[in-house]
Protein backbone atom coordinates (compact mmCIF):
# COMPACT_ATOMS: atom_id res chain seq x y z
CA UNK A 1 0.00 0.00 0.00
CA UNK A 2 3.03 2.25 0.27
CA UNK A 3 2.65 5.51 -1.66
CA UNK A 4 -1.09 5.00 -2.10
CA UNK A 5 -3.34 7.90 -1.26
CA UNK A 6 -6.62 7.38 0.50
CA UNK A 7 -9.37 9.92 0.89
CA UNK A 8 -11.19 9.05 4.10
CA UNK A 9 -14.71 10.42 4.42
CA UNK A 10 -15.78 10.34 8.06
CA UNK A 11 -19.51 10.27 8.73
CA UNK A 12 -21.24 11.13 12.00
CA UNK A 13 -21.37 8.13 14.29
CA UNK A 14 -20.00 6.98 17.61
CA UNK A 15 -17.61 4.70 15.68
CA UNK A 16 -15.84 7.76 14.19
CA UNK A 17 -13.23 7.47 16.94
CA UNK A 18 -11.94 4.26 15.29
CA UNK A 19 -10.83 6.42 12.35
CA UNK A 20 -8.05 7.89 14.46
CA UNK A 21 -6.54 4.43 14.93
CA UNK A 22 -7.12 3.64 11.26
CA UNK A 23 -5.29 6.79 10.12
CA UNK A 24 -2.37 5.95 12.41
CA UNK A 25 -2.10 2.40 11.02
CA UNK A 26 -2.34 3.61 7.42
CA UNK A 27 0.33 6.26 7.96
CA UNK A 28 2.62 3.58 9.45
CA UNK A 29 2.25 1.72 6.15
CA UNK A 30 3.33 4.76 4.15
CA UNK A 31 -0.19 5.62 2.98
CA UNK A 32 -1.05 9.23 2.37
CA UNK A 33 -4.38 10.00 4.09
CA UNK A 34 -6.58 13.00 3.41
CA UNK A 35 -9.76 13.43 5.41
CA UNK A 36 -13.15 14.95 4.73
CA UNK A 37 -15.45 15.18 7.75
CA UNK A 38 -19.21 15.72 7.66
CA UNK A 39 -20.77 18.20 10.06
CA UNK A 40 -22.12 15.32 12.15
CA UNK A 41 -18.70 13.64 12.30
CA UNK A 42 -17.34 16.75 14.00
CA UNK A 43 -19.73 16.09 16.89
CA UNK A 44 -17.80 12.89 17.64
CA UNK A 45 -14.15 13.72 16.86
CA UNK A 46 -12.50 17.07 16.15
CA UNK A 47 -10.80 18.09 12.89
CA UNK A 48 -7.87 19.16 15.06
CA UNK A 49 -7.12 15.65 16.32
CA UNK A 50 -7.52 14.23 12.81
CA UNK A 51 -5.19 16.77 11.23
CA UNK A 52 -2.59 16.11 13.93
CA UNK A 53 -2.47 12.53 12.64
CA UNK A 54 -2.63 13.23 8.90
CA UNK A 55 -0.27 16.23 8.98
CA UNK A 56 -2.68 18.04 6.74
CA UNK A 57 -5.73 20.20 7.16
CA UNK A 58 -9.07 18.44 7.33
CA UNK A 59 -11.67 19.35 4.71
CA UNK A 60 -15.13 20.16 6.04
CA UNK A 61 -16.86 22.79 3.93
CA UNK A 62 -18.12 22.65 0.35
CA UNK A 63 -18.07 26.39 -0.09
CA UNK A 64 -14.71 27.36 1.26
CA UNK A 65 -13.15 29.92 -1.06
CA UNK A 66 -9.61 28.92 -0.22
CA UNK A 67 -10.39 25.31 -0.87
CA UNK A 68 -12.15 26.03 -4.14
CA UNK A 69 -9.17 28.04 -5.36
CA UNK A 70 -6.53 25.66 -4.04
CA UNK A 71 -8.15 22.24 -4.01
CA UNK A 72 -11.80 21.83 -4.95
CA UNK A 73 -13.99 18.78 -4.41
CA UNK A 74 -13.23 17.46 -7.90
CA UNK A 75 -9.50 17.36 -7.20
CA UNK A 76 -10.04 15.96 -3.73
CA UNK A 77 -11.80 12.96 -5.25
CA UNK A 78 -9.47 12.55 -8.26
CA UNK A 79 -6.21 12.76 -6.32
CA UNK A 80 -7.04 9.67 -4.25
CA UNK A 81 -6.35 6.07 -5.26
CA UNK A 82 -9.30 5.03 -3.15
CA UNK A 83 -12.14 6.75 -1.31
CA UNK A 84 -13.11 5.08 1.95
CA UNK A 85 -16.30 6.10 3.73
CA UNK A 86 -16.02 5.17 7.42
CA UNK A 87 -18.21 5.20 9.37
CA UNK A 88 -20.82 5.32 6.61
CA UNK A 89 -24.09 6.30 8.25
CA UNK A 90 -27.52 5.35 6.88
CA UNK A 91 -27.83 8.98 5.76
CA UNK A 92 -24.52 9.02 3.84
CA UNK A 93 -25.40 5.68 2.20
CA UNK A 94 -28.80 7.04 1.15
CA UNK A 95 -27.17 10.17 -0.30
CA UNK A 96 -24.63 8.11 -2.25
CA UNK A 97 -27.28 5.72 -3.58
CA UNK A 98 -29.41 8.63 -4.78
CA UNK A 99 -26.70 10.90 -6.10
CA UNK A 100 -27.24 13.78 -3.66
CA UNK A 101 -24.52 16.40 -3.39
CA UNK A 102 -25.47 18.92 -0.73
CA UNK A 103 -22.27 18.97 1.31
CA UNK A 104 -18.57 18.40 0.74
CA UNK A 105 -18.60 14.63 1.51
CA UNK A 106 -21.48 13.81 -0.84
CA UNK A 107 -20.15 16.15 -3.58
CA UNK A 108 -16.72 14.49 -3.47
CA UNK A 109 -18.37 11.06 -3.73
CA UNK A 110 -20.58 12.10 -6.64
CA UNK A 111 -17.64 13.67 -8.47
CA UNK A 112 -15.48 10.58 -8.04
CA UNK A 113 -14.39 8.54 -11.05
CA UNK A 114 -13.90 5.33 -9.07
CA UNK A 115 -16.15 3.19 -6.87
CA UNK A 116 -15.79 3.83 -3.12
CA UNK A 117 -15.15 1.40 -0.30
CA UNK A 118 -17.93 1.77 2.25
CA UNK A 119 -17.73 0.76 5.92
CA UNK A 120 -21.22 1.11 7.39
CA UNK A 121 -21.93 1.67 11.07
CA UNK A 122 -25.39 2.22 12.46
CA UNK A 123 -28.09 0.77 14.65
CA UNK A 124 -29.03 -2.82 13.53
CA UNK A 125 -32.62 -1.85 12.74
CA UNK A 126 -31.40 1.02 10.57
CA UNK A 127 -29.05 -1.38 8.75
CA UNK A 128 -31.75 -4.04 8.28
CA UNK A 129 -34.36 -1.49 7.24
CA UNK A 130 -35.47 -2.29 3.66
CA UNK A 131 -34.69 1.31 2.63
CA UNK A 132 -31.05 0.98 3.72
CA UNK A 133 -30.78 -2.48 2.14
CA UNK A 134 -32.22 -1.11 -1.13
CA UNK A 135 -29.59 1.64 -1.07
CA UNK A 136 -26.82 -0.86 -0.34
CA UNK A 137 -27.90 -3.08 -3.25
CA UNK A 138 -28.03 -0.03 -5.51
CA UNK A 139 -24.51 1.00 -4.51
CA UNK A 140 -23.22 -2.54 -5.05
CA UNK A 141 -24.82 -2.59 -8.47
CA UNK A 142 -23.02 0.71 -9.14
CA UNK A 143 -19.70 -0.95 -8.26
CA UNK A 144 -19.17 0.14 -4.64
CA UNK A 145 -17.61 -2.34 -2.24
CA UNK A 146 -18.65 -2.84 1.38
CA UNK A 147 -16.64 -3.92 4.41
CA UNK A 148 -18.75 -4.88 7.41
CA UNK A 149 -20.84 -4.06 9.26
CA UNK A 150 -19.95 -6.54 11.97
CA UNK A 151 -22.42 -8.09 14.33
CA UNK A 152 -22.29 -7.43 18.06
CA UNK A 153 -23.28 -5.16 20.90
CA UNK A 154 -24.12 -1.55 20.07
CA UNK A 155 -23.15 1.53 22.02
CA UNK A 156 -26.83 1.92 22.95
CA UNK A 157 -27.92 -0.27 25.85
CA UNK A 158 -29.66 -3.57 25.01
CA UNK A 159 -29.10 -3.14 21.27
CA UNK A 160 -27.22 -5.82 19.36
CA UNK A 161 -27.01 -7.15 15.80
CA UNK A 162 -25.33 -6.23 12.52
CA UNK A 163 -24.24 -2.58 12.55
CA UNK A 164 -20.80 -2.26 14.15
CA UNK A 165 -18.05 -0.59 12.14
CA UNK A 166 -15.54 -3.18 10.88
CA UNK A 167 -12.45 -3.35 13.07
CA UNK A 168 -9.29 -1.52 11.94
CA UNK A 169 -7.47 -4.70 10.68
CA UNK A 170 -10.53 -5.61 8.59
CA UNK A 171 -10.65 -2.07 7.15
CA UNK A 172 -6.97 -2.21 6.25
CA UNK A 173 -7.40 -5.64 4.71
CA UNK A 174 -10.31 -4.36 2.57
CA UNK A 175 -8.26 -1.34 1.45
CA UNK A 176 -5.38 -3.63 0.48
CA UNK A 177 -7.73 -5.93 -1.41
CA UNK A 178 -9.50 -3.13 -3.17
CA UNK A 179 -6.36 -1.40 -4.34
CA UNK A 180 -4.96 -4.81 -5.42
CA UNK A 181 -8.22 -6.03 -7.01
CA UNK A 182 -8.49 -2.80 -9.02
CA UNK A 183 -5.17 -3.71 -10.56
CA UNK A 184 -6.18 -7.33 -11.22
CA UNK A 185 -9.59 -6.37 -12.70
CA UNK A 186 -7.84 -3.98 -15.05
CA UNK A 187 -5.31 -6.70 -15.92
CA UNK A 188 -8.03 -9.31 -16.45
CA UNK A 189 -10.01 -7.07 -18.78
CA UNK A 190 -12.86 -9.60 -19.19
CA UNK A 191 -16.07 -9.51 -17.15
CA UNK A 192 -16.06 -13.29 -16.35
CA UNK A 193 -18.75 -15.99 -16.79
CA UNK A 194 -20.78 -14.89 -13.75
CA UNK A 195 -20.72 -11.20 -14.61
CA UNK A 196 -23.93 -9.45 -13.55
CA UNK A 197 -24.98 -12.37 -11.34
CA UNK A 198 -25.55 -12.13 -7.61
CA UNK A 199 -24.27 -15.15 -5.68
CA UNK A 200 -25.02 -15.61 -1.97
CA UNK A 201 -22.86 -18.02 0.04
CA UNK A 202 -23.18 -19.10 3.67
CA UNK A 203 -20.04 -20.32 5.40
CA UNK A 204 -18.49 -21.35 8.70
CA UNK A 205 -20.14 -22.61 11.87
CA UNK A 206 -22.78 -20.85 13.92
CA UNK A 207 -22.35 -20.16 17.62
CA UNK A 208 -25.39 -20.69 19.80
CA UNK A 209 -25.01 -18.95 23.18
CA UNK A 210 -25.61 -20.79 26.44
CA UNK A 211 -24.86 -17.73 28.57
CA UNK A 212 -22.73 -14.59 27.97
CA UNK A 213 -19.47 -16.59 28.04
CA UNK A 214 -20.32 -20.06 26.70
CA UNK A 215 -21.70 -21.28 23.41
CA UNK A 216 -22.38 -24.40 21.34
CA UNK A 217 -20.24 -24.62 18.19
CA UNK A 218 -18.88 -27.13 15.67
CA UNK A 219 -15.59 -27.79 13.87
CA UNK A 220 -16.36 -26.01 10.59
CA UNK A 221 -13.45 -23.76 9.53
CA UNK A 222 -15.30 -21.91 6.76
CA UNK A 223 -12.49 -22.69 4.30
CA UNK A 224 -14.76 -24.32 1.70
CA UNK A 225 -17.48 -21.64 1.81
CA UNK A 226 -14.99 -18.77 1.73
CA UNK A 227 -13.21 -20.41 -1.22
CA UNK A 228 -16.52 -20.66 -3.12
CA UNK A 229 -17.29 -16.99 -2.45
CA UNK A 230 -13.80 -16.01 -3.66
CA UNK A 231 -14.08 -18.18 -6.79
CA UNK A 232 -17.49 -16.72 -7.67
CA UNK A 233 -16.08 -13.19 -7.31
CA UNK A 234 -13.15 -14.12 -9.58
CA UNK A 235 -15.72 -15.31 -12.12
CA UNK A 236 -17.18 -11.78 -12.10
CA UNK A 237 -20.17 -12.30 -9.80
CA UNK A 238 -21.34 -9.85 -7.17
CA UNK A 239 -20.95 -12.01 -4.10
CA UNK A 240 -22.44 -11.74 -0.62
CA UNK A 241 -20.83 -14.05 1.91
CA UNK A 242 -22.69 -14.59 5.17
CA UNK A 243 -20.36 -16.20 7.63
CA UNK A 244 -20.36 -17.49 11.17
CA UNK A 245 -17.28 -16.92 13.37
CA UNK A 246 -14.12 -18.09 11.53
CA UNK A 247 -10.41 -17.32 11.60
CA UNK A 248 -10.14 -16.44 7.94
CA UNK A 249 -9.66 -13.15 6.10
CA UNK A 250 -12.62 -11.89 4.09
CA UNK A 251 -12.23 -13.13 0.51
CA UNK A 252 -11.10 -10.69 -2.16
CA UNK A 253 -13.87 -8.69 -3.85
CA UNK A 254 -16.66 -10.15 -1.74
CA UNK A 255 -19.17 -8.41 0.51
CA UNK A 256 -18.78 -10.30 3.78
CA UNK A 257 -21.41 -10.12 6.51
CA UNK A 258 -20.49 -11.64 9.87
CA UNK A 259 -23.12 -13.30 12.03
CA UNK A 260 -23.11 -15.58 15.06
CA UNK A 261 -26.29 -17.59 15.37
CA UNK A 262 -28.43 -19.60 12.93
CA UNK A 263 -31.30 -17.16 13.37
CA UNK A 264 -29.09 -14.20 12.48
CA UNK A 265 -27.77 -16.12 9.47
CA UNK A 266 -31.32 -16.74 8.22
CA UNK A 267 -32.37 -13.10 8.75
CA UNK A 268 -29.33 -11.74 6.91
CA UNK A 269 -29.66 -14.32 4.09
CA UNK A 270 -33.26 -13.25 3.52
CA UNK A 271 -32.20 -9.60 3.53
CA UNK A 272 -29.57 -10.18 0.86
CA UNK A 273 -31.99 -11.68 -1.68
CA UNK A 274 -32.70 -11.45 -4.59
CA UNK A 275 -29.87 -13.60 -5.85
CA UNK A 276 -29.30 -15.75 -8.93
CA UNK A 277 -27.48 -18.45 -7.00
CA UNK A 278 -27.36 -19.41 -3.32
CA UNK A 279 -24.77 -21.84 -1.99
CA UNK A 280 -25.37 -23.05 1.57
CA UNK A 281 -22.02 -24.21 2.81
CA UNK A 282 -22.37 -23.19 6.47
CA UNK A 283 -22.41 -25.87 9.15
CA UNK A 284 -25.46 -24.39 10.82
CA UNK A 285 -26.11 -25.60 14.37
CA UNK A 286 -29.29 -27.66 14.37
CA UNK A 287 -30.23 -26.55 17.86
CA UNK A 288 -30.00 -23.53 20.08
CA UNK A 289 -30.39 -23.27 23.84
CA UNK A 290 -34.01 -22.70 24.86
CA UNK A 291 -33.28 -20.42 27.79
CA UNK A 292 -30.02 -18.53 27.51
CA UNK A 293 -28.70 -17.23 30.80
CA UNK A 294 -28.41 -13.43 31.09
CA UNK A 295 -25.53 -14.00 33.50
CA UNK A 296 -22.79 -16.64 33.59
CA UNK A 297 -24.29 -19.87 34.94
CA UNK A 298 -22.53 -20.69 38.22
CA UNK A 299 -21.68 -24.13 39.63
CA UNK A 300 -23.81 -24.95 42.64
CA UNK A 301 -22.14 -27.03 45.32
CA UNK A 302 -23.81 -30.42 45.81
CA UNK A 303 -26.17 -29.82 42.87
CA UNK A 304 -25.99 -31.75 39.55
CA UNK A 305 -24.71 -29.88 36.46
CA UNK A 306 -27.43 -27.82 34.73
CA UNK A 307 -29.41 -29.61 31.99
CA UNK A 308 -29.48 -27.74 28.67
CA UNK A 309 -32.85 -27.70 26.98
CA UNK A 310 -32.43 -27.35 23.22
CA UNK A 311 -34.83 -26.05 20.59
CA UNK A 312 -34.63 -26.57 16.81
CA UNK A 313 -33.03 -23.83 14.74
CA UNK A 314 -34.60 -22.75 11.44
CA UNK A 315 -33.34 -24.65 8.40
CA UNK A 316 -31.93 -21.84 6.26
CA UNK A 317 -31.44 -23.89 3.10
CA UNK A 318 -34.93 -25.37 3.25
CA UNK A 319 -36.52 -21.99 3.98
CA UNK A 320 -34.87 -20.33 0.97
CA UNK A 321 -35.33 -23.33 -1.37
CA UNK A 322 -39.05 -23.47 -0.65
CA UNK A 323 -39.72 -19.76 -1.24
CA UNK A 324 -42.60 -19.22 -3.63
CA UNK A 325 -41.42 -15.71 -4.50
CA UNK A 326 -37.80 -14.70 -4.92
CA UNK A 327 -36.27 -18.19 -4.88
CA UNK A 328 -32.77 -18.02 -6.38
CA UNK A 329 -32.56 -19.70 -9.79
CA UNK A 330 -30.05 -22.23 -8.49
CA UNK A 331 -30.06 -23.37 -4.84
CA UNK A 332 -27.14 -25.54 -3.76
CA UNK A 333 -26.81 -27.30 -0.42
CA UNK A 334 -23.95 -29.19 1.16
CA UNK A 335 -24.30 -32.52 2.93
CA UNK A 336 -21.84 -33.25 5.69
CA UNK A 337 -22.10 -37.00 6.28
CA UNK A 338 -20.13 -39.56 8.24
CA UNK A 339 -21.66 -42.71 6.63
CA UNK A 340 -23.69 -43.77 3.55
CA UNK A 341 -22.73 -40.46 1.99
CA UNK A 342 -24.53 -40.76 -1.36
CA UNK A 343 -27.70 -42.26 0.05
CA UNK A 344 -28.04 -39.64 2.78
CA UNK A 345 -27.19 -36.83 0.37
CA UNK A 346 -29.86 -37.92 -2.13
CA UNK A 347 -32.43 -37.94 0.66
CA UNK A 348 -31.24 -34.47 1.71
CA UNK A 349 -31.65 -33.14 -1.86
CA UNK A 350 -35.31 -34.13 -1.76
CA UNK A 351 -35.97 -33.14 1.83
CA UNK A 352 -34.47 -29.68 1.47
CA UNK A 353 -35.97 -28.93 -1.95
CA UNK A 354 -32.68 -27.68 -3.40
CA UNK A 355 -31.37 -28.17 -6.95
CA UNK A 356 -27.93 -29.63 -6.19
CA UNK A 357 -26.22 -31.13 -3.20
CA UNK A 358 -22.47 -31.19 -2.78
CA UNK A 359 -21.87 -34.17 -0.50
CA UNK A 360 -18.74 -34.84 1.47
CA UNK A 361 -17.58 -37.37 4.01
CA UNK A 362 -16.70 -35.50 7.19
CA UNK A 363 -15.85 -38.49 9.38
CA UNK A 364 -12.80 -37.74 11.52
CA UNK A 365 -10.35 -39.88 9.51
CA UNK A 366 -10.99 -37.86 6.30
CA UNK A 367 -9.72 -34.64 7.95
CA UNK A 368 -12.18 -32.61 5.83
CA UNK A 369 -13.42 -30.46 8.74
CA UNK A 370 -10.71 -27.83 9.14
CA UNK A 371 -8.48 -29.46 6.49
CA UNK A 372 -7.38 -28.04 3.13
CA UNK A 373 -8.73 -30.69 0.75
CA UNK A 374 -12.07 -32.28 0.05
CA UNK A 375 -13.48 -35.16 -2.02
CA UNK A 376 -17.04 -34.43 -3.00
CA UNK A 377 -19.93 -35.77 -5.01
CA UNK A 378 -22.13 -33.38 -6.95
CA UNK A 379 -25.68 -34.69 -6.81
CA UNK A 380 -28.48 -33.44 -9.03
CA UNK A 381 -31.90 -35.06 -9.49
CA UNK A 382 -31.33 -38.38 -11.29
CA UNK A 383 -27.55 -38.18 -11.60
CA UNK A 384 -24.38 -37.66 -9.66
CA UNK A 385 -20.66 -37.28 -10.31
CA UNK A 386 -17.77 -37.94 -7.94
CA UNK A 387 -14.79 -35.62 -8.11
CA UNK A 388 -11.27 -36.73 -7.16
CA UNK A 389 -9.69 -35.36 -3.98
CA UNK A 390 -9.05 -31.66 -4.65
CA UNK A 391 -7.92 -28.67 -2.64
CA UNK A 392 -10.87 -26.66 -1.30
CA UNK A 393 -9.92 -23.87 -3.76
CA UNK A 394 -10.13 -26.33 -6.67
CA UNK A 395 -13.47 -27.72 -5.44
CA UNK A 396 -14.67 -24.09 -5.34
CA UNK A 397 -13.38 -23.26 -8.82
CA UNK A 398 -14.89 -26.46 -10.31
CA UNK A 399 -18.25 -25.81 -8.63
CA UNK A 400 -18.27 -22.23 -9.93
CA UNK A 401 -17.57 -23.53 -13.47
CA UNK A 402 -20.56 -25.90 -13.11
CA UNK A 403 -22.73 -23.03 -11.86
CA UNK A 404 -21.74 -20.81 -14.80
CA UNK A 405 -22.48 -23.66 -17.24
CA UNK A 406 -25.89 -24.27 -15.65
CA UNK A 407 -26.89 -20.58 -15.74
CA UNK A 408 -25.73 -20.25 -19.35
CA UNK A 409 -27.74 -23.30 -20.39
CA UNK A 410 -30.95 -22.16 -18.62
CA UNK A 411 -30.50 -18.75 -20.28
CA UNK A 412 -30.15 -20.48 -23.67
CA UNK A 413 -33.23 -22.64 -23.00
CA UNK A 414 -35.24 -19.55 -22.01
CA UNK A 415 -34.07 -17.70 -25.14
CA UNK A 416 -34.91 -20.74 -27.32
CA UNK A 417 -38.39 -21.14 -25.92
CA UNK A 418 -38.94 -17.39 -26.44
CA UNK A 419 -37.92 -17.63 -30.09
CA UNK A 420 -40.03 -20.80 -30.57
CA UNK A 421 -42.99 -18.93 -29.05
CA UNK A 422 -42.34 -16.01 -31.41
CA UNK A 423 -42.30 -18.37 -34.42
CA UNK A 424 -45.54 -20.03 -33.29
CA UNK A 425 -47.16 -16.61 -32.80
CA UNK A 426 -46.14 -15.57 -36.35
CA UNK A 427 -47.82 -18.63 -37.81
N1 LIG B 1 -28.49 -26.15 6.70
C1 LIG B 1 -29.12 -24.93 6.88
N2 LIG B 1 -29.75 -24.66 8.07
C2 LIG B 1 -29.76 -25.57 9.07
C3 LIG B 1 -29.08 -26.82 8.90
C4 LIG B 1 -28.47 -27.06 7.70
O1 LIG B 1 -29.11 -24.10 5.98
N3 LIG B 1 -30.37 -25.28 10.20
C5 LIG B 1 -27.89 -26.44 5.39
C6 LIG B 1 -26.37 -26.56 5.40
O2 LIG B 1 -25.78 -25.32 5.13
C7 LIG B 1 -26.16 -27.56 4.27
C8 LIG B 1 -27.38 -28.44 4.32
O3 LIG B 1 -28.38 -27.69 5.00
O4 LIG B 1 -26.16 -26.93 3.01
C9 LIG B 1 -27.19 -29.76 5.00
O5 LIG B 1 -26.58 -29.59 6.25
P1 LIG B 1 -26.22 -30.85 7.14
O6 LIG B 1 -25.65 -30.39 8.44
O7 LIG B 1 -25.46 -31.84 6.32
O8 LIG B 1 -27.64 -31.49 7.34
P2 LIG B 1 -28.76 -31.29 8.40
O9 LIG B 1 -29.91 -30.59 7.76
O10 LIG B 1 -28.22 -30.65 9.63
O11 LIG B 1 -29.20 -32.81 8.64
P3 LIG B 1 -28.49 -33.95 9.54
O12 LIG B 1 -27.87 -33.22 10.71
O13 LIG B 1 -29.63 -34.81 9.90
O14 LIG B 1 -27.51 -34.62 8.64
Boltz pocket constraint, residues with backbone or C-beta under 6 A from the ligand:
constraints:
  - pocket:
      binder: B
      contacts: [[A, 202], [A, 262], [A, 280], [A, 281], [A, 282], [A, 283], [A, 284], [A, 285], [A, 286], [A, 313], [A, 314], [A, 315], [A, 316], [A, 317], [A, 318], [A, 332], [A, 333], [A, 334], [A, 335], [A, 336], [A, 337], [A, 348], [A, 352]]
      max_distance: 6.0
